[in-house]
Amino acid sequence: MLFRNVAELVEIANHEKIQLSEVMIRQEMDVNDRTKEDVMSQMEKNLQVMEDAVEEGLKGVSSHSGLTGGDAVLLQKYITEQDPLSGTLLLDAVSKAVATNEVNAAMGTICATPTAGSAGCVPGTLFAVKNKLNPTREQMIRFLFTSGAFGYVVANNAFISGAAGGCQAEVGSASAMASAAIVEMAGGTPQQSSEAFAITLKNMLGLVCDPVAGLVEVPCVKRNAAGASNAIVSADMALAGVTSRIPCDEVIGAMYRIGKTMPSALRETAEGGLAATPTGRALASKIYGIPVEKE
């Protein structure tokens, strides 16, 4: 049942006539010698943490640095009072992704999916599509296993940390994981989940990790918002029959090679990109009480 890449994951699901989530559940059972009930129960706890984080963020939180907070509330207010140009479901996902990352920035409890900096994409999309697809609790848990199956492949064939491969490895992976899971929940095939993952990640390739003041706030929170929207649009494309001309595993390979050639200034060091802008440096100086570096 072990799989090393997405092609093998899809092949197992098709051969056994099971969902991708079931493949991942069985792998967890085999590798860790646990019962299905134990595996499902543990993931349900993760789901609850995600749900609590979304709810907390939607009430309004602020980070200690003052860089982030309150945007999830603004988005929900806009959704209820206006007619969002991007649609209610899409913006709901965005708001819930932002809510999760604002809770992370405020030192609250979140579930890393696959990292803290990219923790908004999976729950943000899950709790948004929940209102449209009306899944059971088990289906919501399976959403996380499907996400995890693709994250497992990325972690073992590329990387999921910004320090190793830029934000393409964090928000890029997270949004692609979410997209694949959305497709399964919506009734798509294992191959369509693979296509959704590939389409999503292709559109995040080259994304740098340049946190202002070295904090997981700016631009991280809003990148999760963009990642969530990317995930939903890509899922729709895959469900419509659109395919990626570059196979999923090759997209992951490309992400790995891009990350390896990315300069260290753009890999979570806060030495380049937005962190190195005049405003970025001024914000860091204000937070840490140090002089602004001269150009």
GIDA-V267611 format. One line per field, one symbol per residue. burial: + if it has 9 or more other C-alpha atoms within 8 Angstrom, else -. A space follows every 50 residues. Layout:
burial: ???
//
This chain:
burial: ----++-+++-+++---++++++++++++----+-+--++--++-++-++ +-++++++-++++----++++++-++-++---++---+-+++++++++++ ++++++---+++++++++++++++++++++----+---++++++++++++ +-+++-+++++++++++++++++++++++++++++--+-+-+++++++++ +--+++++++++++-+++++++++++++++++-++++++---++--+++- +++-++-++--+--+++++++++++++--++++++----------
//
